[in-house]
Amino acid sequence: MVQFLKIEEPPRTPAAVQGFALWRLGFRPFYLLASSFAAVSIALWALQFAGLLKGAYLRGPIWHAHEMLFGFTLAVVVGFLLTAGRNWSNRPTLSGAPLAALAALWLAGRVLVLTPWGWAAAIVNVAFPLAAAVALGVPFIAARNRRNYFFVGLLVLLALAQLGVHLGELGVLRLPGWAGVQLGLDGVLFIMSVMGGRVIPMFTNNGVPGARATRKPWLEKTVLGAVLALLAADVFQLGGIALALLCAFCAVAQLARWWLWQPLKTWRVPLVWVLHLAYLWIAVHLLLRSFAALGMITPSVATHALTAGAIGGLVIGMMTRTARGHTGRPLRASRADIACYVMLALAALVRVVLPMVAPALTVHAVLCAGLLWSAGFALYAIAYWPALTRPRIDGRPG
């Protein structure tokens, strides 16, 4: 069992010293916090959903959605952006005490959501993405890294979406909290579409000899423009056949883009196929959302295709790859990594497909998918704890 959890690594260089390195770079605390939170939170929610938990962990589906989107997903996004932002701007991003303070702000938000102090929870939770936007914007502006300014804007958008959820639940706005969740989901969908287009073809060509993954500029603009159009449609609460047609168009564009990345050639390389499989769920989500807009299926199925399928898969794929790269370890999936990929993939399949084909088994689907999801992220947290808390093995900073 210990051998299974151990991450293969080359010998340490003389410059690599022992010590505690959790606060050296953004991915370290936020990957560890997010994976641990995902494991615990989903397990508790699944038990609550099934009526097996005495009392209530969360106050209903809206807060389950809030915690998975603005708690778990946003933590990973911030950790990734603070890490990648250092490379994009060639300037330092948060580390040390400021990074620890940002992580503490995120953690305070997770605790306050469980309390009756609604205004305190709103202030702290909205402050987190705004603080992250400032932390990211400072090195970008200093380096005039205009190409990535929009990430700062997206963090502000997520803060506004989260504010909408809190104000709706506090009774300040008549706007339902789900509107804020949907806006947040659209923002994350745009982030995944941008980053997927940047890294998945590159990782495919680097990791799979002869793959020849390609990108078409006109298709890239079409995909991103369609996602922004969907975001605007949700802002103005478009529905019915117009929304169904827009979602269907988005799905076709995303699928065409994904096919150009040569997904069928990646099956021998787990570190790559996990990203392709996860990205496919984006097209599935959009297609299912089209059906939901026509009243053919419940919207929850489409939502979980995005959250459990696309977000869960891309998160575990990127957390394993970037954690390996930024700690000096080989870019090769371990048995523990592959186990995480399989469990997350099965969790998405069960959560989306079973309620569609057998609605009476929805509770069983939630329990089974929750167990797989929690086990996958718990395994990541355990396996990567040493790598995330110790210095790089090659002696380099980070």
C-alpha positions in Angstrom: 0.0 0.0 0.0 2.8 2.4 0.9 4.5 1.6 -2.4 1.3 2.2 -4.3 0.9 5.7 -2.8 4.6 6.6 -3.4 5.3 9.0 -6.3 8.2 7.9 -8.4 11.0 10.4 -8.3 14.7 10.7 -9.3 17.5 11.1 -6.8 17.6 14.4 -5.1 20.3 16.9 -6.1 22.7 18.2 -3.5 20.9 21.5 -3.7 17.6 20.0 -2.7 17.2 20.4 1.0 14.6 19.1 3.4 12.1 21.4 4.9 8.6 22.7 4.8 7.7 24.2 1.4 3.9 24.5 1.5 4.0 28.3 1.1 6.5 28.6 -1.6 4.1 28.7 -4.6 0.4 28.9 -5.1 -0.3 25.4 -6.3 1.1 23.8 -3.1 -1.5 24.9 -0.5 -4.5 25.2 -2.8 -4.1 21.8 -4.5 -3.8 20.2 -1.0 -6.7 22.2 0.5 -9.0 21.7 -2.6 -8.4 17.9 -2.8 -8.9 17.4 0.9 -12.0 19.5 0.9 -13.4 17.7 -2.2 -13.0 14.4 -0.5 -14.7 15.4 2.7 -17.4 17.7 1.4 -18.8 15.4 -1.3 -18.8 12.4 1.1 -20.9 14.4 3.6 -23.2 15.8 0.9 -23.8 12.3 -0.6 -24.7 11.0 2.9 -27.0 14.0 3.5 -28.7 13.6 0.1 -29.4 10.0 0.9 -30.8 10.8 4.3 -28.0 8.9 6.1 -26.5 11.9 7.8 -28.0 13.0 11.1 -28.6 16.7 10.8 -27.5 18.7 7.8 -24.0 19.4 6.5 -25.2 22.0 4.1 -28.5 23.9 3.9 -29.6 22.5 0.5 -28.5 22.0 -3.1 -27.7 25.7 -3.6 -25.0 25.5 -1.0 -23.7 22.2 -2.3 -23.3 23.9 -5.7 -21.8 27.0 -4.1 -19.1 24.9 -2.3 -18.1 22.8 -5.3 -17.9 25.8 -7.6 -16.7 28.7 -5.4 -15.0 26.5 -2.8 -13.3 23.6 -4.5 -13.1 24.7 -8.1 -12.1 28.3 -7.4 -9.3 27.1 -5.0 -7.8 25.0 -7.8 -8.1 27.9 -10.3 -6.4 30.3 -8.0 -3.6 27.8 -7.2 -3.0 27.2 -10.9 -3.1 30.8 -11.9 -0.7 32.0 -9.1 1.7 29.3 -10.3 1.3 29.8 -14.0 1.2 33.5 -13.6 4.8 33.5 -12.3 5.9 31.9 -15.6 3.7 34.1 -17.8 4.9 37.4 -16.2 8.4 36.3 -15.2 7.7 38.0 -11.9 7.1 36.5 -8.4 3.6 35.7 -7.3 2.3 35.2 -3.8 4.5 33.1 -1.4 5.2 32.9 2.3 2.9 34.8 4.7 0.7 36.5 2.0 0.0 33.1 0.4 -0.8 31.6 3.8 -3.2 34.5 4.5 -5.0 34.0 1.1 -5.3 30.3 2.0 -6.7 31.2 5.4 -9.2 33.5 3.8 -10.4 30.6 1.6 -10.6 28.3 4.6 -12.6 30.9 6.6 -15.1 30.9 3.9 -15.6 27.2 4.0 -16.2 27.4 7.8 -18.5 30.4 7.7 -20.9 28.8 5.1 -21.7 26.3 7.8 -22.7 29.0 10.3 -25.8 31.3 10.7 -23.5 34.3 10.0 -24.6 34.8 6.4 -23.2 38.3 6.0 -19.8 37.3 7.3 -19.8 34.3 4.9 -20.7 36.6 2.0 -18.0 39.1 2.8 -15.2 36.6 3.3 -16.2 34.4 0.3 -16.4 37.4 -2.1 -13.1 38.8 -0.8 -11.2 35.6 -1.7 -11.5 35.9 -5.5 -11.0 39.6 -5.4 -7.8 39.2 -3.3 -6.6 36.6 -5.8 -7.4 39.0 -8.7 -5.3 41.7 -7.1 -2.5 39.2 -6.4 -2.5 38.1 -10.0 -3.0 41.5 -11.5 0.0 43.1 -9.8 2.6 40.9 -11.6 0.6 41.0 -14.9 0.4 44.8 -15.0 4.1 45.2 -13.9 5.1 42.9 -16.8 2.5 44.4 -19.2 1.3 40.8 -19.7 -1.9 42.0 -21.5 -2.6 38.6 -23.0 -3.6 37.3 -19.6 -5.4 40.3 -18.2 -8.7 38.6 -18.8 -8.0 36.1 -16.1 -8.1 38.9 -13.6 -11.4 39.9 -15.0 -12.7 36.4 -14.8 -11.8 36.3 -11.1 -13.8 39.5 -10.6 -16.7 37.9 -12.5 -16.6 34.9 -10.2 -16.6 37.2 -7.2 -19.7 39.0 -8.6 -21.4 35.6 -9.3 -20.7 34.5 -5.8 -22.0 37.7 -4.4 -25.2 37.1 -6.3 -25.6 33.7 -4.6 -25.1 35.1 -1.2 -27.4 38.2 -1.7 -30.1 36.0 -3.2 -30.0 33.6 -0.2 -29.9 36.6 2.2 -33.1 38.0 0.7 -31.4 41.2 -0.5 -31.9 40.4 -4.2 -34.9 38.9 -5.8 -32.6 37.1 -8.2 -32.5 33.4 -7.4 -29.2 32.0 -6.1 -29.0 29.6 -9.0 -28.5 32.5 -11.4 -25.3 33.3 -9.6 -24.2 29.6 -9.7 -25.0 29.5 -13.5 -22.9 32.6 -14.1 -20.1 31.1 -12.1 -20.3 27.9 -14.1 -20.1 29.8 -17.3 -17.1 31.7 -16.1 -15.3 28.4 -15.2 -16.4 26.9 -18.6 -14.7 29.9 -20.3 -11.5 29.3 -18.2 -11.5 25.6 -19.1 -12.0 26.4 -22.8 -9.1 28.9 -22.8 -6.7 26.8 -20.9 -7.8 23.5 -22.6 -7.0 25.1 -26.0 -3.6 26.3 -24.7 -2.3 23.2 -23.0 -4.1 20.0 -24.2 -2.7 20.2 -27.8 0.7 21.1 -26.4 0.7 18.3 -23.8 -0.5 15.9 -26.5 2.3 16.7 -28.9 4.9 16.7 -26.2 3.7 13.4 -24.6 2.5 11.4 -27.6 5.1 11.1 -30.4 3.6 11.7 -33.8 0.2 12.9 -32.4 0.1 16.1 -34.5 -2.6 17.8 -32.5 -3.6 20.9 -34.3 -5.6 24.2 -33.7 -7.5 26.2 -36.2 -7.6 29.9 -35.4 -11.1 30.4 -36.8 -12.4 27.5 -34.7 -10.6 28.7 -31.6 -12.4 32.1 -31.9 -15.7 30.4 -32.6 -15.5 28.2 -29.5 -14.6 31.0 -27.2 -17.1 33.4 -28.8 -19.8 30.8 -28.4 -19.0 30.3 -24.7 -19.2 34.1 -24.2 -22.5 34.1 -26.0 -23.8 31.4 -23.7 -22.7 33.5 -20.7 -24.6 36.5 -22.1 -27.6 34.3 -22.7 -27.6 33.2 -19.0 -27.2 36.8 -17.8 -30.4 37.7 -19.7 -32.0 34.4 -18.7 -32.6 33.2 -22.3 -34.4 29.9 -22.4 -36.4 27.6 -24.6 -35.5 26.7 -28.1 -33.1 29.7 -28.5 -31.0 28.5 -25.6 -31.2 24.9 -26.9 -29.9 25.9 -30.3 -27.0 28.0 -28.8 -26.0 25.1 -26.5 -26.1 22.7 -29.4 -23.9 25.0 -31.6 -21.4 25.3 -28.7 -21.4 21.5 -28.3 -20.6 20.9 -32.0 -17.8 23.6 -32.0 -16.2 22.1 -28.8 -16.4 18.6 -30.2 -14.8 19.7 -33.5 -12.0 21.4 -31.6 -11.4 18.4 -29.4 -11.2 16.1 -32.4 -8.4 18.1 -33.9 -6.3 17.4 -30.8 -6.1 13.7 -31.8 -7.7 12.1 -28.7 -7.6 8.6 -30.0 -3.8 8.6 -30.1 -3.4 9.3 -26.4 -4.7 6.1 -24.8 -1.2 4.9 -23.9 -0.4 8.0 -22.0 -2.6 8.5 -18.9 -1.3 11.9 -18.1 -2.7 13.0 -21.5 -5.8 10.9 -22.0 -7.2 12.1 -18.7 -7.3 15.7 -20.1 -8.9 14.6 -23.4 -11.6 12.5 -21.6 -12.4 15.4 -19.3 -12.6 17.9 -22.1 -15.0 15.7 -24.0 -17.4 16.1 -21.0 -17.7 19.8 -22.0 -19.3 18.9 -25.3 -21.5 16.4 -23.5 -22.6 19.0 -21.0 -23.5 21.5 -23.7 -25.5 18.8 -25.6 -27.3 17.8 -22.4 -28.0 21.4 -21.6 -29.6 21.8 -25.0 -31.9 18.8 -24.2 -32.6 20.3 -20.7 -33.6 23.7 -22.3 -36.3 21.8 -24.3 -37.5 20.0 -21.2 -36.3 16.6 -22.3 -34.1 15.9 -19.2 -33.5 17.5 -15.8 -31.0 20.4 -15.8 -29.1 18.7 -12.9 -27.9 16.0 -15.3 -26.4 18.6 -17.6 -24.8 20.5 -14.7 -23.1 17.4 -13.3 -21.7 16.5 -16.8 -19.8 19.8 -16.4 -19.0 19.6 -12.7 -18.3 15.9 -12.1 -17.2 15.2 -15.7 -15.3 18.2 -17.1 -14.3 20.1 -13.9 -13.5 16.9 -11.9 -11.5 15.4 -14.7 -9.5 18.5 -15.7 -8.8 19.3 -12.1 -7.3 15.9 -11.3 -5.4 15.8 -14.6 -3.9 19.3 -14.2 -3.2 18.8 -10.5 -1.2 15.7 -11.1 0.7 17.0 -14.1 1.5 20.5 -12.7 2.3 19.2 -9.3 4.8 16.8 -10.8 6.3 19.4 -13.1 6.6 22.1 -10.5 8.2 19.8 -7.9 10.8 18.4 -10.3 9.3 15.0 -10.7 8.9 12.9 -13.9 5.9 13.7 -16.1 4.7 10.1 -15.9 1.5 9.0 -14.2 2.0 6.7 -11.2 -0.4 3.9 -10.3 -2.0 6.2 -7.7 -2.5 8.8 -10.4 -4.2 6.4 -12.7 -6.4 5.1 -9.9 -7.5 8.7 -9.3 -8.3 9.2 -13.0 -10.4 6.0 -13.2 -12.3 6.8 -10.0 -13.1 10.4 -11.1 -14.1 9.1 -14.6 -16.4 6.5 -13.1 -17.9 9.0 -10.7 -18.9 11.3 -13.5 -20.3 8.4 -15.6 -22.4 7.1 -12.7 -23.7 10.6 -11.6 -24.7 11.6 -15.1 -25.9 8.4 -16.9 -27.7 6.5 -14.1 -30.2 9.2 -13.2 -31.0 9.6 -16.9 -31.7 5.9 -17.6 -33.1 5.0 -14.2 -34.4 8.1 -12.3 -35.5 5.8 -9.4 -31.9 5.0 -8.8 -30.8 8.7 -8.4 -30.0 8.4 -4.7 -27.9 5.3 -5.3 -26.1 7.1 -8.1 -25.3 10.0 -5.8 -24.0 7.7 -3.2 -21.9 5.6 -5.6 -20.5 8.7 -7.4 -19.8 10.5 -4.2 -17.8 7.5 -2.9 -15.8 7.3 -6.0 -15.2 11.1 -6.2 -14.2 11.3 -2.5 -11.9 8.3 -2.8 -10.2 9.8 -5.9 -9.4 13.1 -4.3 -8.5 11.6 -0.9 -6.0 9.4 -2.7 -4.5 12.5 -4.4 -4.2 14.4 -1.1 -2.5 11.4 0.6 -0.2 10.6 -2.4 0.8 14.2 -3.1 1.2 15.4 0.5 5.0 14.8 0.6 5.5 16.4 -2.8 3.4 19.5 -2.0 4.9 20.1 1.4 8.6 19.5 0.6 11.1 21.5 -1.5 11.6 20.6 -5.2 13.8 17.6 -5.6 15.9 19.3 -8.2 16.8 22.1 -5.9 15.2 24.8 -8.0 12.9 27.5 -6.4 9.1 26.9 -6.4 
